[in-house]
Structure formats: C-alpha cells, structure tokens
Amino acid sequence: MCQAFQYEGEAIEQLNFFKYLSVELHNTKGMQAAIQRLIILGKKVVFALRRRCAELRIFDPALQCQLFDALVKPVLSYGCEVWSDHVAREQLEVVHRAFFKSSLGVSTTTSSYVVLAEFGRFPLEIFW
C-alpha cells in the first residue's frame, strides 16, 4: 500500500485521475490518457471540418489546409509542452496524416511523406 502524502500534517487525497487545464493526468497511464483525449477531440474537429466544408462546397486544398491549421492543429497541439515525447507525437501525427490522405483520396498505406509533400507541409512534430 502506498504511503499517504502529507502537507503541513494533513493527508493529501490521492486521485486516480485529475484534469488540469483540460490536460488529463492519470496515476498509472501517465500522459497517455491526455494523448488519447486529444486524438478523440482532434478526430471530432476533423469530422466537423469535413462536414462544414462539404456543406459550403469548399474544395480548395489550400483553403482546407488553412482551416486545418486554424481549427484542428490547436486541438492536437494543446499541452504539447507537457506531453511532447516521440510516442505521443507519432500518435497525434496520425490524425494529421489521415486528414491529408483523405483530402487526396489516396489509400491509408500511401507514404505519408509523399502526401505531406504534395500539400507542401511538414509533420506537426516540427511545429511542436
């Protein structure tokens, strides 16, 4: 059993899960809980962006890139100063790549670097 933490003689409550500034901190999963939450939120924003672009008939790739940068990139980047490690960056980059592969209408097995180069983009890792 874990020893209880104390501050000025008072026991500090131990939680399994805590949310601080919308970054989820978990006592056993580390930052993985926060990363999974960002992936879910990023996919929701991508879906909403795609739907709205279709409604407004926005098919210009350059404009879709700008919209991605304005709407999705901040969601995927939230708290990157805290969670930024190679595994987390790779997991979040999947959302980025999937958006552009879908925009081109290519297979998910198509080289990600080729797809990003087609749009003149770099992996989000460089931004982070």
N, C-alpha and C positions, 0 to 999 in steps of 0.2 A: 504494500500500500504506500502511496506517495505521502511524503511529509507535507503537511499543510504549510503554506506560506503565511508569514505574518508581517504586519506593518504596524509599528508602534503598539505591539502587544495584541492587536486584533487580527483574527484569522481572515485571510482573503479568500473569497469564494472562488473556486476553480470551475471553469466552464469548459464544456467540450467544444463549443463553437461561439465565436464572437464576431460581430461585424463592426468595423471601424472605418468611417468614411466610405462606406459601401465596399470595402475590401474584406472578404470573408477570411477569417483566421480560424484554423481548426487545430485542435491539440494533437491529433495523430496524422492528419493528412498534409500538414504543412501548408504550403501555398497552393497546393493542387486544387483545393476547394475553390479558391479565388479564381484560378485559371479556368476551371470548368464553368463557373458562373459567367465569366467574360465570354467564353465561347458560345454559351447559350444566348446571351444578350446580343453578341455580335451577329449570330445567325438570324435572330429575330429582326434586327435592324436591316440586314441584307434582304430578308424576305419583304419587309415593308418598302424598302427602297425599290426593289424589283417591281413590286405591285404598283407602286405610285408612278414609276417610270412608264410602265405599260399603260396605265390609265391616261397619262398625259402625253403618250406617244413620244417619249424621249428615247431615241435610239442612237444618238450621237455618242460614240465611245469616249470622246474627250470630256463631254459633259458628265457622263456616268462616272468617269474617274474623279472628277471634281466633287461630285456628290458623295462618292465613296469616301474621299478624303475628309469631307465636311461632316458626314453622318456616322460612318462606320469606324473609321480609323480612331477617333477619340474613344469610342467604346472599347475597342480592342486594346488600346494603349493605356487605359485607366490603371493607375497604380504601378506602372512599369518600373518605377524607381525601386519598388519593394520586391516585386516578383521576378524581375528580369534575370532569368537563367536560361541556359540553352534549351532545356526540355520545354519550358513554358513558351519561349519564343517560337519554337517549332510547332507546338500545338496551336497557337494563335495564328501563325502564318498560314495554316491550312485554310482558315476562313478567307483570308486574303486571296490566296491562290484559287480557291473554288469560285469566288466571285468572278474573277477574270477568265477562268476556263469556261464558265457558264456564259459569259458575255461573248466569247468567241464561238461557243457551241462546239467545243472540242471535247474529247474523251478525258476522263479524270486521270488517265495514265499518260497523257501528253506531258512532256517535260515542262515543269513549272518555270524554269528559267527562260525557255523559249516564249512561253505565254507572257511572262512579265516583260520581256524584251519587246514583244510585239506592241505592248502598250507604253513602252518607254519608262517602265517603272523598276524600282528596286524592292527587294524584300523589306518588310516592315522592320526587321531587325536593325537595319541601318538607321531608321528613324528613332527607334528605341535607344 
